[in-house]
Amino acid sequence: MNQQAIIVATVVVLVLAGGIVLGYLFARRRRTKMLRERFGPEYERVVQREGDVRRGEGILEFRQKQREKLEIRPLPEAERQQFADRWTSVQSLFVDDPNAAVTQADRLLIEVMQARGYPTGDFEQRASDISVDHPVLVENYRVAHDIALRHDKGAANTEDLRRAMIHYRALFEDLLQSSIAERKAIG
């Protein structure tokens, strides 16, 4: 091979390698942008917790794939109304018995999640599954659940319990409203 052919081959290899690197960087940027848009504040929470963007993004992508396997369904109107009525009762209970109201709110939220098709095993799994469809409100769920746990240990005051109810209500209402939107989209 002559020197000119070696130079041309080297330039071709460098251009191809540069294209591959640029393609990789573009794909990573696009992935990050998509995940940030999809998960909102949950993106930052997971990446910070993992201490590594790639690992955090891998977890979020895994959540999406797991969520795609679930059969999340809208609630029939009658069932949705029953849940709404039960929430009103739980909320009314807060005046007389904030402790019981928070406990019942937590249980009712789990029932709604289960009725919609979300797995309801341990809390972390519930929060992960919910984060795909409700990324902004999942933090509310975490805060409310944390308050409920502190309440069980006698470390939450009435103001904490009130905040828990507000956070539970936000996710509860979103689950019911998204059920209505999904039902309308279906037919």
C-alpha positions in Angstrom: 0.0 0.0 0.0 1.3 3.4 -0.8 1.3 6.3 1.6 -1.6 8.1 0.0 -3.9 5.0 0.3 -2.9 4.7 4.0 -3.8 8.4 4.6 -7.1 8.0 2.8 -8.0 4.8 4.8 -7.0 6.6 8.0 -9.2 9.6 7.2 -12.1 7.3 6.3 -11.7 5.4 9.6 -11.6 8.6 11.6 -14.6 10.1 9.8 -16.6 6.9 10.5 -15.5 6.7 14.1 -16.4 10.4 14.5 -19.8 9.7 13.0 -20.4 6.8 15.4 -19.4 8.9 18.4 -21.6 11.8 17.3 -24.5 9.4 16.7 -24.0 7.9 20.1 -23.9 11.3 21.8 -27.0 12.4 19.8 -28.9 9.3 20.9 -27.9 9.7 24.5 -29.0 13.4 24.4 -32.3 12.4 22.9 -32.8 9.6 25.5 -32.1 12.0 28.3 -34.5 14.6 26.9 -37.3 12.1 26.4 -36.9 10.7 29.9 -36.8 14.2 31.5 -40.0 15.1 29.7 -41.7 11.8 30.6 -40.7 11.7 34.3 -40.3 15.3 35.2 -39.1 15.7 38.8 -38.9 11.9 39.2 -36.0 11.9 36.7 -33.9 14.2 38.9 -34.8 12.2 42.0 -33.8 8.8 40.5 -30.6 10.1 38.9 -29.6 11.8 42.1 -30.3 8.7 44.2 -28.3 6.5 41.8 -25.5 9.0 41.6 -25.1 8.3 37.9 -27.1 9.5 34.9 -26.8 6.3 32.9 -27.8 4.1 35.8 -30.7 6.3 36.7 -31.9 6.5 33.1 -31.6 2.7 32.9 -33.9 2.4 35.9 -36.4 4.8 34.4 -36.4 2.9 31.1 -36.9 -0.4 33.0 -39.9 1.1 34.7 -41.4 2.1 31.3 -40.9 -1.4 30.0 -42.5 -2.9 33.2 -45.4 -0.5 32.9 -46.0 -1.5 29.3 -46.6 -5.0 30.5 -49.3 -3.9 32.8 -52.9 -3.8 31.8 -54.0 -0.4 33.2 -57.7 0.1 32.7 -60.1 2.9 33.2 -62.7 2.4 36.0 -66.3 2.0 35.0 -68.3 5.1 36.0 -70.2 3.3 38.8 -66.9 2.1 40.4 -65.3 5.5 39.9 -68.2 7.1 41.7 -68.0 4.6 44.6 -64.4 5.4 45.1 -65.1 9.2 45.0 -67.9 8.7 47.6 -65.6 6.7 49.8 -62.9 9.4 49.5 -65.5 12.0 50.7 -66.2 9.8 53.7 -62.5 9.4 54.5 -61.9 13.1 54.1 -64.9 13.8 56.5 -63.4 11.4 59.0 -60.3 13.6 59.3 -62.1 16.2 61.4 -62.9 13.7 64.2 -60.1 11.2 63.7 -57.1 12.3 61.6 -55.2 9.2 62.4 -57.8 6.9 61.1 -58.4 9.1 58.1 -54.8 8.9 56.9 -54.8 5.1 57.4 -58.0 4.8 55.4 -56.8 7.2 52.7 -53.6 5.1 52.2 -55.7 1.9 51.9 -58.2 3.5 49.6 -55.5 4.7 47.3 -54.1 1.2 47.1 -57.6 -0.1 46.3 -57.9 2.4 43.4 -54.5 1.5 42.1 -55.4 -2.2 42.2 -58.8 -1.6 40.5 -56.9 0.3 37.7 -54.5 -2.7 37.3 -51.4 -1.5 39.1 -49.6 -4.1 41.1 -50.0 -3.3 44.8 -47.1 -5.2 46.4 -44.6 -3.2 48.4 -44.6 0.6 48.5 -41.5 1.1 46.5 -42.9 -1.0 43.6 -46.2 0.9 43.8 -44.4 4.2 43.6 -42.2 3.0 40.7 -45.2 1.8 38.7 -47.2 5.0 39.4 -44.2 7.2 38.5 -44.5 6.2 34.8 -48.1 7.5 34.5 -48.1 10.1 37.3 -44.5 11.4 37.5 -45.3 14.7 39.2 -47.7 13.2 41.8 -45.5 10.3 42.8 -43.5 12.6 45.0 -46.8 13.5 46.8 -47.4 9.8 47.3 -43.9 9.3 48.8 -44.4 12.2 51.2 -47.8 11.1 52.3 -46.6 7.5 52.8 -43.6 8.7 54.8 -46.0 10.7 57.0 -48.2 7.7 57.4 -45.1 5.6 58.5 -44.1 8.4 61.0 -47.7 8.4 62.2 -47.5 4.7 62.9 -44.4 5.4 65.1 -46.2 8.3 66.9 -43.9 10.9 65.2 -46.5 12.8 63.1 -48.6 15.6 64.3 -52.0 16.8 63.1 -50.5 19.2 60.6 -48.4 16.4 59.2 -51.5 14.3 58.8 -53.3 17.1 57.1 -50.4 17.4 54.6 -50.6 13.6 54.0 -54.3 13.8 53.2 -53.6 16.6 50.7 -50.9 14.6 49.0 -53.1 11.4 49.0 -56.0 13.4 47.5 -53.9 14.8 44.7 -52.9 11.3 43.5 -56.3 9.8 44.2 -58.0 12.5 42.1 -55.5 12.1 39.3 -56.1 8.4 39.2 -59.8 8.9 39.0 -59.5 11.7 36.4 -57.1 9.8 34.2 -59.6 6.9 34.4 -62.2 9.2 32.9 -59.9 10.4 30.2 -58.9 6.9 29.3 -62.5 5.8 29.1 -63.3 8.7 26.7 -60.3 7.8 24.6 -61.4 4.2 24.3 -64.9 4.9 23.1 
